[in-house]
């Protein structure tokens, strides 16, 4: 049986996001800091949807965050996303890792990205691990979150303005 991580990276939409971003010059004209701010925006949406118990928005927000992280890695590496499965622990007791703790660590790792951390894969992998944990808490499939997000953006058009994709 595949893990959530394996299902995500084997999902065809994982590659489709990369192609979509290149076709819209998001990779060539984007930068990590601007995309990190976009990641903060999507993270805020996730926090709000958890507070209001809006399942569909939780799915969309997690998927959108994964799309942005794919873009960040693509901008930085110019090749492909090298996410690695990792288990994230807060202390040694898994009961200590509450939803609020997961969200706090996600915010901290986005902060690291936005402030120019040299190795982006450490915070990216931490965020992904925490998003997978949140998916499990809310009985969601992370790969389906990516599918939802990709289906929302796949036909979207727009242009790049100051490193940010502005949709039509």
C-alpha positions as CSV (number, residue, x, y, z in Angstrom):
1,X,0.0,0.0,0.0
2,X,1.3,3.4,-1.0
3,X,1.9,6.1,1.6
4,X,0.3,9.5,1.1
5,X,3.7,10.9,0.1
6,X,4.2,8.2,-2.6
7,X,0.7,8.8,-4.0
8,X,1.4,12.5,-4.2
9,X,4.8,12.3,-6.0
10,X,3.4,9.6,-8.4
11,X,0.3,11.7,-9.2
12,X,0.4,12.8,-12.9
13,X,-0.8,16.3,-11.7
14,X,2.5,16.7,-9.8
15,X,4.2,17.0,-13.2
16,X,1.3,18.8,-14.8
17,X,1.8,21.6,-12.2
18,X,5.4,22.0,-13.3
19,X,4.4,22.2,-17.0
20,X,1.6,24.6,-16.2
21,X,3.9,26.9,-14.3
22,X,6.5,26.9,-17.1
23,X,3.9,27.6,-19.7
24,X,2.9,30.8,-17.8
25,X,6.5,31.9,-17.2
26,X,6.0,31.6,-13.5
27,X,9.3,29.7,-13.0
28,X,11.3,31.9,-15.4
29,X,10.0,35.2,-14.0
30,X,9.1,34.2,-10.4
31,X,11.3,34.2,-7.3
32,X,11.3,32.2,-4.1
33,X,10.5,35.2,-1.8
34,X,7.4,36.2,-3.8
35,X,6.2,32.6,-4.0
36,X,6.8,32.3,-0.2
37,X,4.4,35.2,0.3
38,X,1.9,33.3,-1.9
39,X,2.5,30.3,0.3
40,X,1.7,32.4,3.4
41,X,-1.5,33.5,1.6
42,X,-2.6,29.9,1.0
43,X,-1.6,29.0,4.6
44,X,-3.8,31.8,5.9
45,X,-6.7,30.3,3.9
46,X,-5.9,26.9,5.4
47,X,-6.0,28.2,8.9
48,X,-9.3,30.0,8.3
49,X,-10.9,26.9,6.8
50,X,-9.8,24.8,9.7
51,X,-11.2,27.3,12.2
52,X,-14.5,27.3,10.3
53,X,-14.5,23.6,9.6
54,X,-14.9,24.1,5.9
55,X,-13.7,20.8,4.4
56,X,-13.7,21.8,0.8
57,X,-11.6,24.9,1.5
58,X,-9.2,22.8,3.5
59,X,-8.8,20.5,0.5
60,X,-8.3,23.5,-1.8
61,X,-5.8,25.2,0.5
62,X,-3.7,22.1,1.0
63,X,-3.6,21.5,-2.7
64,X,-2.8,25.2,-3.4
65,X,0.1,25.1,-0.9
66,X,1.5,22.0,-2.7
67,X,1.3,23.8,-6.0
68,X,3.2,26.8,-4.6
69,X,5.8,24.5,-3.1
70,X,6.3,22.8,-6.4
71,X,6.8,26.2,-8.0
72,X,9.3,27.3,-5.3
73,X,11.4,24.2,-5.8
74,X,11.2,24.6,-9.6
75,X,12.4,28.2,-9.3
76,X,15.2,27.4,-7.0
77,X,16.5,24.2,-8.6
78,X,15.4,24.7,-12.2
79,X,14.9,21.0,-12.5
80,X,12.3,19.2,-10.5
81,X,10.9,19.0,-7.0
82,X,13.0,16.8,-4.8
83,X,10.6,16.3,-2.0
84,X,11.5,13.5,0.4
85,X,9.3,11.6,2.7
86,X,10.1,12.5,6.3
87,X,8.5,11.9,9.6
88,X,8.1,15.0,11.6
89,X,8.1,14.7,15.4
90,X,7.3,17.3,18.1
91,X,8.9,15.8,21.2
92,X,8.6,12.0,21.3
93,X,4.9,11.8,22.0
94,X,2.8,11.9,18.9
95,X,-0.1,13.0,21.0
96,X,1.8,16.3,21.6
97,X,1.5,17.1,17.9
98,X,-1.9,18.9,17.8
99,X,-3.4,20.6,14.8
100,X,-2.3,24.0,16.2
101,X,1.3,22.7,16.6
102,X,1.3,21.5,13.0
103,X,0.1,24.9,11.9
104,X,2.7,26.7,14.0
105,X,5.5,24.7,12.5
106,X,4.1,25.2,9.0
107,X,4.1,28.9,9.6
108,X,7.7,28.8,10.9
109,X,8.9,26.9,7.9
110,X,7.2,29.3,5.5
111,X,9.0,32.1,7.4
112,X,12.3,30.4,6.7
113,X,11.6,30.2,3.0
114,X,10.5,33.9,2.8
115,X,13.7,34.9,4.6
116,X,16.0,33.2,2.1
117,X,17.1,30.0,3.8
118,X,19.9,28.5,1.8
119,X,18.5,24.9,1.6
120,X,14.9,25.2,0.7
121,X,14.3,21.5,0.8
122,X,14.4,21.3,4.6
123,X,11.4,23.6,5.1
124,X,9.6,22.3,2.0
125,X,9.9,18.7,3.3
126,X,8.8,19.8,6.8
127,X,5.8,21.6,5.4
128,X,4.8,18.7,3.2
129,X,5.2,16.2,6.1
130,X,3.0,18.5,8.2
131,X,0.4,18.9,5.5
132,X,0.2,15.1,5.1
133,X,-0.3,14.9,8.9
134,X,-3.1,17.4,8.7
135,X,-4.7,15.4,5.8
136,X,-4.6,12.3,8.0
137,X,-6.2,14.2,10.9
138,X,-9.1,15.4,8.6
139,X,-9.4,12.1,6.7
140,X,-8.2,13.6,3.5
141,X,-5.9,12.2,0.7
142,X,-3.1,14.7,-0.1
143,X,-3.0,13.5,-3.7
144,X,-6.7,14.3,-4.1
145,X,-5.9,17.8,-2.6
146,X,-3.4,18.3,-5.4
147,X,-5.9,17.1,-8.0
148,X,-8.5,19.6,-6.8
149,X,-6.0,22.5,-6.9
150,X,-4.7,21.5,-10.3
151,X,-8.2,21.2,-11.8
152,X,-8.9,24.8,-10.4
153,X,-5.8,26.3,-12.1
154,X,-5.2,24.2,-15.2
155,X,-7.1,26.5,-17.6
156,X,-6.2,29.7,-15.7
157,X,-4.5,32.4,-17.8
158,X,-2.8,35.6,-16.7
159,X,0.6,37.3,-16.7
160,X,3.6,37.8,-14.5
161,X,3.8,41.1,-12.7
162,X,6.8,41.8,-10.4
163,X,7.4,38.0,-9.9
164,X,3.8,37.3,-9.2
165,X,1.3,35.5,-11.4
166,X,-1.8,37.7,-11.8
167,X,-4.7,35.9,-13.2
168,X,-7.0,37.4,-15.9
